[in-house]
């Protein structure tokens, strides 16, 4: 289980771990005032800091629309 966010239920005063965040496909965006959503910034950050080795965001294309190369691939370019 990979915790990407958690929601705090104000009524029951409990936290609920979530394996998804607000950027995950299919997530309902409706705000619920009974819950506070806290997201790990590593999973909602859509920019690369430094060499990007710890990047966990959702961007997978370049600014010009070209598909990004996988981190573990040396094709078509070496690192």
Backbone torsions as a table, in degrees:
resi	resn	phi	psi	omega
1	UNK	NA	129.1	179.2
2	UNK	-112.5	111.0	-178.1
3	UNK	-80.3	112.6	179.4
4	UNK	-99.1	-20.2	-178.8
5	UNK	-163.8	170.7	170.4
6	UNK	-146.0	151.1	178.9
7	UNK	-113.8	132.4	177.6
8	UNK	-98.6	119.9	179.3
9	UNK	-86.9	112.3	-176.9
10	UNK	-67.9	-30.4	-177.7
11	UNK	-71.0	-52.8	-177.5
12	UNK	-89.1	-8.3	-178.3
13	UNK	56.6	46.3	179.7
14	UNK	-128.3	153.4	175.6
15	UNK	-101.4	142.4	177.0
16	UNK	-120.2	117.0	179.0
17	UNK	-72.6	142.1	-178.3
18	UNK	-125.6	136.9	177.7
19	UNK	-89.9	5.4	-179.8
20	UNK	-131.7	172.7	175.6
21	UNK	-137.8	-172.6	-175.3
22	UNK	-69.1	-14.7	179.4
23	UNK	-93.5	-6.6	-178.8
24	UNK	-70.1	136.3	178.9
25	UNK	-58.7	137.4	176.9
26	UNK	87.8	-2.7	-179.7
27	UNK	-77.5	131.4	177.9
28	UNK	-72.4	130.9	-174.9
29	UNK	-94.7	3.1	-177.8
30	UNK	-65.6	130.9	-179.6
31	UNK	-78.1	138.5	178.4
32	UNK	-122.6	116.6	-175.2
33	UNK	-73.0	-7.5	177.1
34	UNK	-84.1	-12.0	-177.6
35	UNK	-124.9	145.7	170.1
36	UNK	-111.2	127.1	-179.6
37	UNK	-98.2	128.3	176.1
38	UNK	-119.2	125.8	-177.0
39	UNK	-117.7	141.6	175.6
40	UNK	-70.8	124.9	-174.1
41	UNK	-62.1	-25.9	178.6
42	UNK	-63.2	-25.3	-176.9
43	UNK	-97.3	-6.0	177.0
44	UNK	-116.7	-6.4	178.1
45	UNK	-74.2	125.0	179.9
46	UNK	-110.5	33.6	175.0
47	UNK	-134.1	158.5	-178.6
48	UNK	-102.8	127.9	177.6
49	UNK	-102.7	131.5	-179.6
50	UNK	64.2	-130.2	-179.1
51	UNK	-86.3	-6.8	176.3
52	UNK	81.7	13.2	-177.1
53	UNK	-62.2	-29.1	-178.8
54	UNK	-101.9	12.3	-176.8
55	UNK	-65.2	129.8	179.3
56	UNK	-129.9	16.0	-177.3
57	UNK	-73.6	-166.5	-173.6
58	UNK	-111.3	-5.0	-178.6
59	UNK	-76.2	127.8	-179.3
60	UNK	-133.5	15.6	174.9
61	UNK	-132.9	154.5	178.1
62	UNK	-75.8	172.7	178.4
63	UNK	-58.6	-30.4	-179.6
64	UNK	-88.8	2.4	175.2
65	UNK	94.8	7.5	179.0
66	UNK	-83.3	134.3	179.0
67	UNK	-59.3	133.3	-179.5
68	UNK	-72.1	151.2	176.8
69	UNK	-80.9	138.4	178.1
70	UNK	-62.9	145.7	-178.0
71	UNK	-60.4	-34.2	-176.0
72	UNK	-90.2	8.6	-179.1
73	UNK	-105.5	142.2	175.3
74	UNK	-104.6	7.7	-177.5
75	UNK	-119.0	131.3	7.4
76	UNK	-88.9	-5.1	-178.3
77	UNK	-125.3	148.2	172.4
78	UNK	-80.7	158.3	-180.0
79	UNK	-76.7	NA	NA
